[in-house]
């Protein structure tokens, strides 16, 4: 018998700043939403609500803001309830993040940092840029390549 799979990977931009709340047991949750372009269709996007729990949620709150690009990996969760006012059945689907990769640098530039649930802290790219000034157009000698 085959196992079930519930995995989603989305890349998009935050549509609002993340919001943080705390459960009655003291766990922190960060909620945000992302817009994912449909590709090829004019100004069309899909919108997804995302939640990140505990340490991952704290990192999201610390580093992300509206407009930042992210790669979210996680699972889909569906909630159902009866509306108190109308009595109608309501439902929603959200992404529970297991990993969030920050695709923009701190000032909106490129450079990615991952904040996985297994990570103890966000990665930062502290390397300095190397500028190569003398580039010639000589053909590459394939015998010099070590593999």
PAZATI-672024 format. One record per residue: x, y, z of N, C-alpha, C, CB in turn. Coordinates in steps of 0.05 Angstrom, whole numbers, plus 5000, padded with zeros to 4 digits. Each point is the difference from the previous one (the first is absolute). Glycine has a CB too. Example, Ala and Ser with C-alpha at 12.3 -4.5 7.8 and 13.67 -1.06 7.14 Angstrom:
526448865156498250245000501850245000496249775025
503150444961501650245001498550225014502449874957
This chain:
501749765000498350245000501850255000496349755024
503050444959501650254998499550195023499849954950
502350195058499850205020498850254989503949815024
494850354992499050264992502250205000495449895018
504350314964502050224999498550265001503249724973
497750465045498950275002502350195001495849835024
505150264954502350184998499550214979503149635015
497650624992499750224982502550175000494950005007
505850114970502350184997499050244984503549635002
496750615010499050244987502250225001495349895013
504950274965501850225000498450254992503949704988
496250505029498550254994500950225018496249734985
502250485016500550245016498050035022502150224960
498849875063498150065022498150224993503449855033
494150114972497950204993499650195024497849684968
503250255055499750165024502249935020495050034994
505550145025501949935021499049775016501550485002
500449345008499149785016498850105027503649714979
494550135031498850065025500649775019496350274978
504249805048500849795019497849985022504950094991
494649675017498249955023501149775016496050174974
502949795050501049795018497649835008503850295017
496649444983497949825008499750005030500849714960
497150175051499649995028502249835014495150054993
506349784992502249845011502750144998497449594989
502650654999502450164998501649974975500249965047
498849894933501349984974499550244983499749505003
502450594983499650244982499449914972503150265029
495249894958499249954972500250264984496949625015
504450364962500150234982498349944976504750125015
493550074978498249964977500750214979496449815030
503650114945500550184978498749884975504350185020
495549984959498949904975501950074978495350045017
504749794962501850054977498349994975504049805024
496950364956498950004973501949854982497550445008
501549374977501649844982498950064972500949635034
500950484949499250064972499349754986502950404999
495149614983499149764985501849954976495450095015
506250114977501849964978498549994973503149765030
497450444953498850004974497450144999502349594991
496450455032497450145000500550285011497449575005
501350634983500450285007499050055029499750144952
502149955065499350085027498349805016500250464983
500149295011498549795014501849885021497049914960
501950055064501549885021498149835018503450384999
497749435014498649855020501050095028499349604968
499050405051500750105027499749775020498550474988
503549505029500149785020500550115028501549684964
497050235055500650065028501949805011495450215006
506649895009502249835010500250045030502450024956
498149765059500750035028502649865005495150015013
506550115004502649905008500149995031502350184958
498349595053499949965029502750035013496249694993
503850405032502250015019502450144988498349595022
504150284978502550134992499850104971502549705031
496350144951499750094972498350254999500549524984
497450495032498350245000501450245011496149705006
505650265014501650225011501950114979499749805046
501550034938501950094979498450154978503149615010
494650294983498350144981499450285009498049564986
501250465040499450275011502450185000496549795029
505850104975502550165002500950104972501349745041
498550094939501350064974498150074977503549705015
494050244987498250044977498250245003500249514991
499050604986498150234999498649994973502950285031
495049874967498450024975501950054976496050175027
503549684952501550044975502549824998498450455000
502549435022502349824999499449744986501750215042
500249694942499649744986500849775018500950224956
497549575044500649765016499449754985499050265041
502349524968499449734991499049865025503550004962
494049915037498749875023499749704993497650435014
503349405004499549724998498349925025504449914974
493749915022498349925022497949814991500950435022
496949574994497849824994497450165001502549615020
495450294967497450134999498449905024500150054950
498450145063498249935022497350134994503949965033
494049884970497350114996498650025027499849804954
499050435051498450045024497150034992503850235024
494449664992497150034995498650085026500249654963
497750525034498550095024497350104991504350125024
493949914995497450114995500050295006497849565010
501350614972499950295004498050065022501350094952
499550065069498350065022497550174993504149975029
496350204951497850184992498049874981503150385006
497949484974498349884980499449715004501850344968
499949525047499749715004501149844976496150105029
504950034951501049864976502849885006497350314970
503249475016502649875002502150174986497849545002
504450525011502250154988502549834999498050445017
503849624965502649865000502150174987497649564997
504950385009502250134987502449814999498450465017
503349594965502549844997502350195004497849674968
504250255048502450165004502449824998497550335029
504849804967502549864999501350025027500650104951
500149675061501649995024502949964992496149815028
505550404976502850004990501849835017499350464983
502349385003502249855014502750134994497249584997
502950584982502550144992499250254985502749564998
498750665008499650254986502750104991495850115026
504649934948502650104990499650294992501449544984
500250645027499850284994501550054974499650135049
499149954930501350034974501150274995496949664983
502350545031501150274997502050055023495850174978
506249995016501850085021498750205019503949924969
497550165052498750185019499050264989503049805033
498350304945499150254988498549964974503950225022
494949544975498649944975501749894978496950355013
505749624992501849894979499949705000502950405005
498749484977500149714999501649895023499650024950
500349735053501349865022498049865017503750345001
496649415003497949845013501049915027498249854956
499950135063500549895026497749815006502750415016
497949364995497949815006499549995030501249734960
496350255047499249995028498349755004500250505006
501149274993498649755002499349945029502349834960
495749995043499249935027502249845014495249994986
506649894998502249855013502550185004498249594978
501750655011502250195003499950135027500250084951
502249975061500050155025500050304996502449615021
498450484956499950284994500050044970502350125043
497050124948499950064972502950024989495650245005
504749664971502650034987500350284989500149514988
502450595013500550264988502449974982498050245040
501949914938502249994981501850245007497149784964
505150165050501950215008502550004983498349955046
501749924931502350004983500250274985499749504994
502750585000500550254986500049944970502650205039
496449994946500049974971502950024989495350204998
505349634983502650004988499650114972501649605027
500050614966499850124974502449914984497550405018
501949484959502249904982500250214978499249505011
503150624987500350214980501349904974500450325037
501449494965501449924976498849744989504250225017
493949804966498849774987500750014971496249995033
505149794958500749994972498149824986504850095010
495249924964498249844984501349754988497450414990
504749495024501449764990498249765004504550205010
495749614972498449755003500949855025499349974950
499049885063500649855024501349744992496150215025
506249734988501449754995498749795017504450244989
494249574999498549795015501849825015496550024966
506149965027501849835015500750115028501849844956
497650425048500650135026497749965020502850334976
494949575015497749965018500449735015496950264969
503049755057500749765016498049785000502550315028
495349714959498049785001499349914972498250175043
